[in-house]
Amino acid sequence: MSRVIVLDTGPLGLVTNPKLSAESVACAQWLQAHIKSGSRAIIPEIADYEVRRELLRANKTKGIARLDDLAKFLEYLPISTNAMRQAAQLWAQARQQGQPTASDKTIDGDMILVAQAMTIAIPDVVIATTNVGHLSRFVAAKLWQNITQS
């Protein structure tokens, strides 16, 4: 079974950024290498939403076009009822343990991202991110640069 890489907003934003910085080029090359080696790369709907809303706010049409193009080539994981219910459970659990992942009044996209990754329900799933933080408390999450080809 191939590795499944779920893209968080950091790598997704880097790969779709039309301004080619050294980091965005490195991230795009990293993603291409994983795909060529047989890994499944997935855009979760919550990450698409978070990247897209900022691109729309800033009227960055080239970035939106690149995000749309990438979604044609990679798997896209819509938000399901199951994922939202799991996210609500995780949100409550984190607060019960005194370790909230966001303020109480936010929707907490990180918990939705974690829940989306959990719904894939296969052993080798990892969230590629630029901020491991509280994601790794719930599911495998690594800095994108640290995810090596299997």
C-alpha positions in Angstrom: 0.0 0.0 0.0 1.4 3.4 -0.9 2.0 6.3 1.5 -0.8 8.9 1.7 0.3 12.5 2.2 -2.4 14.9 3.2 -1.3 18.5 2.5 -1.8 21.2 5.1 -2.1 24.8 4.1 1.6 25.5 4.3 2.8 23.1 1.7 -0.4 23.7 -0.4 0.2 27.4 -0.4 3.9 26.9 -1.3 3.2 24.6 -4.2 0.5 26.9 -5.6 2.4 30.1 -5.1 3.2 31.7 -8.5 6.1 33.6 -7.0 8.8 31.0 -7.2 10.9 31.3 -4.0 13.5 28.8 -3.2 11.2 27.2 -0.6 8.2 27.0 -3.0 10.3 25.4 -5.7 11.8 22.9 -3.2 8.3 22.1 -2.0 7.0 21.5 -5.5 10.0 19.3 -6.3 9.4 17.4 -3.1 5.7 16.8 -4.0 6.6 15.7 -7.5 9.1 13.2 -6.3 6.6 11.7 -3.9 4.0 11.4 -6.6 6.5 9.8 -9.0 7.5 7.3 -6.3 3.9 6.2 -5.9 2.7 8.2 -2.9 -0.9 9.5 -2.9 -1.0 13.2 -2.3 -4.4 14.6 -1.1 -5.8 18.1 -0.9 -8.2 18.1 2.0 -11.1 20.5 1.5 -10.4 22.4 4.7 -6.8 23.2 3.5 -8.2 24.3 0.1 -10.7 26.5 1.8 -8.0 28.2 4.1 -5.6 28.8 1.2 -8.4 29.9 -1.2 -10.0 32.4 1.1 -6.7 34.3 1.6 -6.1 34.2 -2.2 -9.6 35.6 -2.8 -9.2 38.3 -0.1 -5.9 39.4 -1.7 -7.3 39.1 -5.2 -4.5 36.8 -6.2 -6.0 35.3 -9.4 -2.8 33.5 -10.4 -2.6 31.7 -7.1 -6.3 30.7 -7.4 -5.7 29.4 -10.9 -2.7 27.3 -9.7 -4.7 26.0 -6.8 -7.5 25.0 -9.2 -5.0 23.3 -11.5 -3.4 21.3 -8.7 -6.8 20.0 -7.6 -7.2 18.5 -11.1 -4.1 16.4 -10.7 -4.2 15.4 -7.0 -6.9 13.6 -5.0 -9.3 16.0 -3.4 -10.9 15.0 -0.1 -14.3 16.6 0.5 -15.4 17.3 4.1 -17.8 14.6 5.1 -20.3 14.4 8.0 -18.1 11.7 9.5 -15.0 14.0 9.5 -17.0 16.9 11.0 -18.3 14.7 13.8 -14.8 13.4 14.4 -13.5 17.0 14.4 -16.1 18.0 17.0 -15.0 15.0 19.2 -11.3 16.0 18.9 -12.1 19.6 19.7 -14.0 18.7 22.8 -11.3 16.1 23.8 -8.5 18.7 23.5 -10.4 21.1 25.8 -11.3 18.5 28.3 -7.6 17.7 28.6 -6.8 21.4 29.0 -4.9 21.5 25.6 -7.1 23.4 23.2 -5.7 23.8 19.7 -7.4 27.2 19.0 -9.6 29.7 20.8 -13.1 28.5 21.8 -14.8 30.8 19.3 -13.0 29.6 16.2 -14.1 26.7 13.9 -10.6 25.2 14.4 -9.5 24.1 10.9 -6.7 22.0 12.4 -9.2 19.7 14.0 -11.1 19.4 10.7 -7.8 18.6 9.0 -6.9 16.0 11.5 -10.4 14.4 11.3 -10.2 14.4 7.4 -6.8 12.6 7.6 -8.4 10.1 10.1 -11.3 9.3 7.8 -8.8 7.9 5.2 -8.4 5.0 7.6 -5.2 3.5 6.3 -2.0 3.0 8.3 0.5 5.1 6.4 -1.2 8.5 6.4 0.9 11.6 7.3 0.0 15.3 7.2 2.6 17.4 5.5 2.8 20.7 7.2 4.9 23.7 8.0 3.9 23.6 11.7 3.6 20.2 13.3 2.3 21.8 16.6 -0.8 20.2 17.9 -1.6 18.2 14.7 0.9 15.5 15.8 -1.1 15.0 19.1 -3.8 13.3 17.1 -2.3 11.9 13.8 1.0 11.5 12.2 2.2 15.0 11.1 5.6 16.1 9.9 7.3 19.1 8.4 7.0 18.5 4.7 10.8 18.5 4.3 11.1 15.6 6.8 8.7 13.3 4.9 10.9 11.0 3.0 10.0 8.7 0.1 9.1 5.2 1.3 
